[in-house]
Amino acid sequence: MIDINVMLAWGANYKKYKAGEIIFQEGGVCNFYFQLTDGRVRWVNYNLDGKEFIQSIIEPNESFGELPLFDDGPYAATALTDTDSLILRLPKELFVQLLKENPEINFEFSRVLAHRQRYEFMLLKTMAFENPEERVWALLCYYRNKPCNVYKDPYLVDLTRQQIANMTGLRVETVIREIKHMCDKGKLKISRGKVFM
């Protein structure tokens, strides 16, 4: 995350979004760098039947939708809010100039993108080769270890079973069964319907 004061000094502004509001759509033109300061954002694709595939859940202190900032292509997914959210937006031209003039910010930003790329490789590998339990476990481990997370032991998995299914390409019934199986093995714990690692 780029320091908020730096972004504001470079001309960023805050925008409030209501829960369920679309921030940008797949195929749209990129005009801003987005950084979530409060709330929760889902980054998704839809198939022809309207089924949602969640690419990522964005938490406060994370950016999203960065690819078109670098390749001038369209957005690869749709971003919409899960909750009322506050997002800091910096115009694309100012964002590019900020990175050019601040190599330390550029380097840290590159690290974040590399971390996300590693997640995408891990997710593709588990979808191609691993059994459902390994898919779910890999996803949960990624979210527990995200750089923006400061978690306590045990870590509360703040994803619904449906969201896990939408992120792993599994059916929700399969996710429920695999979570129960991992609980039986002692990898996870369930308390009052909440999953802990």
C-alpha distance (Angstrom), angle and dihedral (degrees) to the residues before:
residue distance angle dihedral
M1 . . .
I2 3.77 . .
D3 3.80 113.3 .
I4 3.81 109.3 -92.8
N5 3.82 93.5 -134.3
V6 3.81 90.5 53.0
M7 3.80 90.8 50.4
L8 3.79 93.1 48.2
A9 3.82 90.1 49.1
W10 3.81 88.2 53.5
G11 3.82 93.0 53.2
A12 3.81 104.4 -89.9
N13 3.79 119.3 151.4
Y14 3.79 135.8 -163.2
K15 3.78 123.1 -112.5
K16 3.81 125.7 -171.3
Y17 3.79 119.8 -141.0
K18 3.79 127.1 -168.9
A19 3.81 121.3 -130.9
G20 3.81 110.5 -79.0
E21 3.81 94.3 20.0
I22 3.81 119.0 139.0
I23 3.80 113.9 -123.4
F24 3.81 95.4 -174.8
Q25 3.80 135.5 -17.5
E26 3.77 132.8 -127.2
G27 3.81 108.4 -92.5
G28 3.81 93.0 24.1
V29 3.79 127.2 128.9
C30 3.81 118.4 -97.9
N31 3.79 116.6 -125.7
F32 3.83 102.1 154.7
Y33 3.77 146.9 40.4
F34 3.83 106.4 -127.2
Q35 3.80 126.3 -150.9
L36 3.80 121.1 178.5
T37 3.80 114.0 -135.3
D38 3.80 99.6 169.8
G39 3.80 134.5 9.0
R40 3.78 131.4 22.1
V41 3.82 132.4 -74.3
R42 3.80 130.9 -162.5
W43 3.81 119.8 -149.1
V44 3.82 107.1 -156.2
N45 3.79 149.2 166.0
Y46 3.81 125.6 -153.2
N47 3.79 128.3 -148.4
L48 3.82 123.7 -141.2
D49 3.82 90.6 -87.3
G50 3.81 90.8 54.7
K51 3.80 94.3 -108.1
E52 3.78 111.2 153.3
F53 3.80 124.0 -129.9
I54 3.81 111.5 -167.5
Q55 3.79 111.3 -141.5
S56 3.79 93.2 -176.2
I57 3.79 144.9 -20.9
I58 3.80 110.2 -128.9
E59 3.81 118.5 -146.6
P60 3.82 129.2 -167.6
N61 3.81 113.4 -68.5
E62 3.81 92.9 32.7
S63 3.78 131.0 109.1
F64 3.80 125.2 -143.4
G65 3.80 142.2 -173.5
E66 3.80 94.4 38.7
L67 3.83 102.3 142.7
P68 3.83 96.7 84.7
L69 3.80 89.6 50.8
F70 3.80 87.2 69.6
D71 3.80 106.8 29.6
D72 3.84 101.3 30.2
G73 3.80 89.1 -130.5
P74 3.80 124.9 131.8
Y75 3.80 124.6 -83.6
A76 3.81 110.8 -76.5
A77 3.81 93.3 -149.3
T78 3.80 142.8 13.7
A79 3.81 120.3 -100.3
L80 3.80 119.9 -152.0
T81 3.76 134.6 164.1
D82 3.79 122.9 -105.5
T83 3.81 91.3 -168.3
D84 3.78 136.7 11.8
S85 3.80 101.7 -65.1
L86 3.77 142.0 -169.4
I87 3.79 115.1 -146.3
L88 3.77 130.1 -173.0
R89 3.83 111.4 -141.0
L90 3.78 126.0 -164.1
P91 3.82 118.9 -173.2
K92 3.80 111.9 -109.0
E93 3.82 95.5 -118.0
L94 3.81 91.7 52.5
F95 3.80 91.6 46.3
V96 3.81 91.8 54.1
Q97 3.81 90.9 47.6
L98 3.83 90.4 48.2
L99 3.80 91.0 55.5
K100 3.81 92.8 46.1
E101 3.80 92.4 52.3
N102 3.82 96.7 41.3
P103 3.82 111.9 51.1
E104 3.82 92.7 176.6
I105 3.82 90.9 57.6
N106 3.79 90.0 44.3
F107 3.83 90.5 52.6
E108 3.82 93.6 49.0
F109 3.78 90.5 46.5
S110 3.81 89.5 51.8
R111 3.82 89.0 53.0
V112 3.81 90.4 55.1
L113 3.80 91.0 50.2
A114 3.81 90.5 48.4
H115 3.82 90.0 51.5
R116 3.81 89.9 52.5
Q117 3.79 91.5 47.3
R118 3.80 89.4 52.8
Y119 3.83 88.8 52.5
E120 3.81 91.0 51.7
F121 3.82 91.1 51.4
M122 3.81 91.0 47.9
L123 3.79 91.9 48.8
L124 3.81 93.6 48.0
K125 3.80 91.0 48.4
T126 3.79 93.4 50.6
M127 3.80 91.6 47.0
A128 3.79 91.9 50.5
F129 3.79 101.2 40.9
E130 3.78 114.2 10.3
N131 3.77 133.2 84.0
P132 3.83 119.3 -113.1
E133 3.82 93.8 -94.8
E134 3.81 91.1 56.0
R135 3.81 91.2 48.3
V136 3.80 91.9 53.3
W137 3.82 93.4 42.3
A138 3.83 93.0 49.6
L139 3.81 91.3 50.4
L140 3.81 93.4 48.2
C141 3.81 91.6 48.0
Y142 3.80 90.7 50.7
Y143 3.80 92.7 52.7
R144 3.80 92.4 45.3
N145 3.81 90.5 52.8
K146 3.82 100.2 41.8
P147 3.82 110.0 135.8
C148 3.82 91.7 -122.5
N149 3.83 92.6 55.2
V150 3.76 121.8 95.5
Y151 3.74 102.7 -176.9
K152 3.75 138.0 177.7
D153 3.76 124.7 -134.1
P154 2.97 113.1 -75.6
Y155 3.79 97.7 41.5
L156 3.82 116.0 -140.8
V157 3.80 110.0 -134.8
D158 3.80 101.7 -134.4
L159 3.81 94.9 -165.2
T160 3.78 126.2 99.0
R161 3.78 119.6 -126.2
Q162 3.82 87.5 -112.0
Q163 3.81 91.5 53.6
I164 3.81 90.4 49.8
A165 3.81 89.0 50.6
N166 3.81 91.2 48.6
M167 3.81 90.7 50.6
T168 3.81 97.5 46.4
G169 3.80 100.5 38.2
L170 3.81 90.8 -118.1
R171 3.78 129.8 127.1
V172 3.79 115.3 -101.6
E173 3.81 90.1 -119.5
T174 3.81 89.1 57.2
V175 3.81 91.2 49.7
I176 3.81 91.2 50.8
R177 3.81 91.1 49.4
E178 3.83 93.1 47.5
I179 3.81 93.1 48.0
K180 3.81 89.4 51.1
H181 3.82 89.7 48.2
M182 3.83 91.1 51.1
C183 3.81 89.4 49.4
D184 3.81 89.6 52.9
K185 3.82 88.3 52.2
G186 3.83 92.1 48.6
K187 3.83 95.9 -114.5
L188 3.82 92.8 114.3
K189 3.79 137.6 21.0
I190 3.80 128.8 -147.0
S191 3.80 120.3 -152.6
R192 3.80 121.6 173.2
G193 3.80 90.4 -17.6
K194 3.81 93.5 -52.9
V195 3.80 121.5 117.7
F196 3.81 121.1 -134.2
M197 3.82 131.2 -172.3
